[in-house]
Amino acid sequence: MSNNSSMLQIEAVQTPAQMKRFIRVPAKVQANDPMFVPQLELERAEAFSPKHNPYFAHARTQFWIATRNGRDIGRISAQIDDLAPSYRDEQAGHFGLIVGEDDAVVFASLFATAEAWLRERGCKKIIGPFNLSVNEETGLLVDGFDVPPMLLMGHDPRYAGGRIEAQGYRKVRDLYAYIYDITQPPPKLLMRMINRQQGRYTVRPLDMKNYKRDINTITDIYNDAWAGNWGFVPYTPAEVDHLAKALKPLLDPQLVPIAEWDGKPVGFGVTLPNLNEAIHDLNGKLLPLGWAKLLWRLKVSGVKGGRVPLMGVRRSSAQSLGASVIPFLLVETMRKRALERGFRQIELSWILEDNKPMRGMIETVGAKIYKTYRVYEKAL
């Protein structure tokens, strides 16, 4: 692009210094949004590093920054994930990490750059946002702007959806985040259903002494439960190891129930404390006192919310009449144990709009949709 400093420039990220700037763009663009929570820069640097994130072993990626008059005012990524499904037999590339000032030229330039990169590599379609993978942050916030995001969920400006649609993108799927007031007891009928099957099931906490074994069990159930769902990409063994290490400091074994039916593990749920409550005023920095504040809030003062990012029941069990209580059993176990730890609400997210069985189950316990995230697509 032009060297004139008043003109918009799109800069490919190639150095550590540029990556630092790339990470800080959302905090600059959304500085005046009271609901925006700056992510921890150290965590983001690892997530975007091929050395640390095993996602890069099966994906090609490029990042760009939009600048004007020496200011960073937008960013985008383009990815080709070799494990992602090709949609209707078309080679599909992804975009992600999109943020920009409310300016048509910024969005047009960023998308033109990402689209050209994908087109040059043979992609016929672009889908996103994926930050970076469907197993990380997915979708653009299009409803629910008045509440801060939970752990590992995005928060976007109100204008972003319109700016993306103006580039020729259309909705391919909506994803829902449900909020569940766990101070309310579940319906009595539901408890009678669960109690009727007592004796056939047991629920145990994650066994930290056999952590690796249980993480592998959870992954196996997850990959079985979600196979066939739109956009599904199974976790690779390297990604499982990475996730297991990353989540270990946040995991409370009692909040990771594993359900066994007739002695075999068939379902699990994971509730994480809402880290965003503890980091909202750290401005993405853990130094000099960030670590101390974070540990105090998580371990001592406690947080009031949690998120269930992962849950699954083996398909063979989900289709069995008796074992159909297992999803309810898992949610009720997490509700009670989270309540004991001082939580008041948990987010169950994200759920595909057309996943009627899961949505029905969540709505039966009393959870309500409070945020909608959208995935877009465009032919190249």
N, C-alpha and C positions, 0 to 999 in steps of 0.2 A: 504493500500500500504506500501511499504518498509519504514523503518525508516531512511535509508541511506539518508543524506541531499542532495546528488547529484541526487537522484532519484525523479521522479515526484510523487507528492502526491495529492490525490483528497480528499478534506475536506468538509464534510457536514456542512452547515451553521446552527448553533444552538444558537448562542449568539449574543447580540447587537454588540459586537466588531467585530465578523466575518461578520455581515451584513454590517458594515461600510466598511470593506475591500472589500466585494463583490461589493458594489456600486462603489468603486474607481477603479476596475479592468480596465474598458474601457479607462479611462483617462491615466492609466499607459501604456497599450498596444498600444494605438493610439496617444501617446504623440507627435510623430513626423509627424503626419498627419495634414497639415495646414487647412484642411476642417473639421476636427473633432471639435464638440462643446461640452464641458463637461456639462452634465445635472446638474441641481441644486441638491445637495446632500440631502437637506431637503425634496424636492419634491419626490425624489426617495425613501427615507426612508419611507415616508407616503405611496407611491404606493406599496411598498413591505411589508407593515404592515397589518396583519389581523385585527388589532384594527381600522385602518383608511380606508382600502380599502374594500368595500362590495363585491368585486369579490370573496374574500376568503370564503364568506358564501355559495357559490355553487361550490367551487373548492378545491382540495387537491394539495399541492405544496411542492416541495423541491428544495433548491438552493445548489450549490456546487462551490468551488473555487479550481483551479489547482495551486499548488505551486511547486517551485523547488529552492533549495538552499536558502530558506527563502524569495523568491520573489513570489508575486502573478502574475501568467502569463496567467490565463484563468478563465472562469466561464461558467456555464450553469444552467438552471432551467428545471424541469419537472413538468407538470401540468395535472391534470384530471379535466376537467370542466364539471360538471354534466348537464349544460344547452347547451353545444355545441352539434351540430348534430353528430350522429354516421355515418361515411361515408360508404355507401354501407353495412349498417348493421353490421359493425365491430366496436368494442369498440376502439375508437381512443384516445390516449393520446397526449399531446403536449410537445414540447420543446421550450425554449425561452432564451432570454438574453445571447445568445452565443457570446463569444468573446475569442480569444486566440492568442498567439504569432504564427507566421508563422512556425508551427512545427507539423508534422503529428502525433507525439505521443500525443501531447496536445489534439488535436481534437479527436483522437481515444479514449483516456482515458475518456474525458468528455462525449462523446456520449455513450460509453459503460456503464458508470455509470447511465446516465439518462435513457437509454433503459432498463437496468436491473430493475431499480425502477418501471418503467411503466409495464414491463412484469410481475413482481411479483404481480401487482395489476390487472392483467387480461387484459391488453391492447394488442390488436392484431396488432396495427398500431401506428406509431408516425408521427405527422405532426407539422410543424413549420417553422420558428420561430414566436411565439406569445409572446409579451412582455407586459402583461401576457395573455391578452385576444385579440380576434379578434377586439374588440372595443377599444383597446389601440394601441400599435405599432405592426404592422404586416409585415412580410416578411423581407428578407435579401437583402440589396442593391447589385444589380448585374450590374447596368449600371447607370452612372451619378455621378461618383466619384469626378469630378472636380468642383463641386458646393457644398457649405455647406448645410446641411439639414435644412428644415424649422421646426418650432415648432411641437413637438410630432411626428417627423419622424426620422427614424434611419439613421445612417451612419456607414458603415462597411468597413473593409479593402478589397482591391481588391482580395486578395488571399482566403478570407473566403468561397466563393462559391465553389471553387475547392476543398478545404479541406473537406467541408461537402459532396460534391458529392463522394469523395474518400471513405467515410464511407458507401456508398451504397444508398444514398438518390437520389431521382429523382424529377424533377419539377412536381408540381401538378397544380399550377396557378401562373401567373405573375400579378402583380398589378402595375398600372401606376400612376405616378405623372405628372400632366400637369402644365406647366408654362404659365401664361397669361399676356401679356404686356397690362396693362389696359390704357395706354396712347393712344392706338389705338382705334378708334371708331368701333362699331360693323357694320357688313354689312347692307347696306341700306334696302335690302330686308327683313332682320330680323326685323328691326324697323317698316317697313310697316305692317308686320304680327302682331307685338305687338300692334301697334296703331289701327289696324282693330278691335281688341277685347276690346278696351277701353269702359268703361261703365259696362262691365260684371265683371271686376276684380278691386280690390283695393290692394295696397301694403302698409302695415303699419310697423313701427318699433316695436321691442320688447318693451312691456310696463313694465317698471321697477316697477311701482306701483302695477302691477298684475303679478309679476315675476313668482311666483309658477304656476299660471294658464297658462301662456304662455309657460313655460318650459314643463308642462304636455301636452299641445297642440302639441308642437314640437316633443315630444317623441312619442306621439300617431301617428303622421304623419310618423315619421321615421320608427317606427316598422311596419307600414302598407306598406310603400314604399319599404322597403328592405327585407321583409319576402319572403322566397323562393330563395334569392340569395345564392350562394355558401358560406358556412361558417357562415351564419348569426346567431347571438345570440341576442335576444331582450334584451334591458336594463331592469333590475329589478327596482322596485320603489326605493329601497335603492341606487342603482347605479345612478339613475336619480337625487336623492337628493344630492348625493356626487358630481356628475358632476356639478350640478347647483351651489353648493357652491364654488367649485374649479374654475369654469370659470367666476364667477360673477365679480371679480376684472378686468378681461381682456375684458369683453364684452362692446362694444359700441352699444347701442340700434339701432342706425342707420345702423349698419353693420350686424344686425340680422333681415332681412326682413321676414315678414309673409304675404303670398299671400292669399287673400280671393276671391273665385269665387262665384258669386251670393250670397254673404254675408257669406259664410262658409269657414273657414280656410282649405286650401288644400295643401299648400306648404310652405317651409321655406328654408332659407340658413343661415349659420353662418360663418362670416369672423372674424378670430382672428389676432391680430398683431403678426408678426413673432418675438416671444420672443427671439429666438436664436440670432437675431441681437443685442439684448440688453445684453445678458449674455455671449457672446462668449469669453470674456477675464476675466471673474470672477473666472475661474477655479473651477466651481461648488460651490463656497462659497458665502454666502450672508453677511457674517460678516468679518471685522468690517464695511466696507463702501459699501458692495454690494447692500443693499436695496436702499441706496441713489442713486447710479449710475443707478440701474434698473429703479427706478421711474423717474429719470431725462430723461433717454433715451425714455421711453415709453410715458411719459406725456408731456415732454418739447421739447426735440430735435426730437422726433418722429422716427419711423422706416419706411423703404421704402417698406417693403414687408408684405404680409399677407398670411394666408392659410385658405381655405374653407375645414374644416375637416368633416362638416356635411351639408347635403342638402337632401331634399326629397320632393316628390310630391305624394299625394295619388294615388294609382294605378287606381282607378276609373276615376280620372281626367287626369292622364297621357295617358289614352286610349281614352279620348274624343277629338274630332277633334279641337274644339275651345280652350279648356283648355290646349292643347298641347303646347301653347305658354308660359305656366307658368314657366318651367325651364329656358327658355331664359330671361323671365321677371325678375326672381330672380337674375340671373347672371348679367344682365345689371344694376339692382338696386345696387347690391354690387359693381360693377365696378365703377359706378358714385360716390357712397358715399365714397369708398376707395380712389378714385382719389382726392376728396375734402379734404381728411385727409392727403394728401401727399404721399400715397402709389404709387408705380410705377408698381408693379407686384403682382399677387396673384397666389398661388399654389392651384390647385384643386386636392385633393388627399384623399384616394387612390381610383382608379377605376379598377375593375376587367377587365382583358384583353378581356373576352367574354361578357362584358356588352356593347353590340353594341349601344343600344339607347343612353345611357349616353355618351359614347365616341363620337358618332356622333354629339350630341348636343354641347359638349365641343369644338370639332374641328371646328364646324360651326362658333363659335364666334371668332376663331383664336388662341386658346390655342394649345400648342405643348407638346408632351411627352418629358420630360427631365430627368426623373429618372425611373428606373424599379426595383421593389422589387419582390423577388421570395419566394414562399412558397413551401417547400419540404415535401416529405413523404417517408416512408420506412415501409415495413412489419416487424413485430416483430416475 
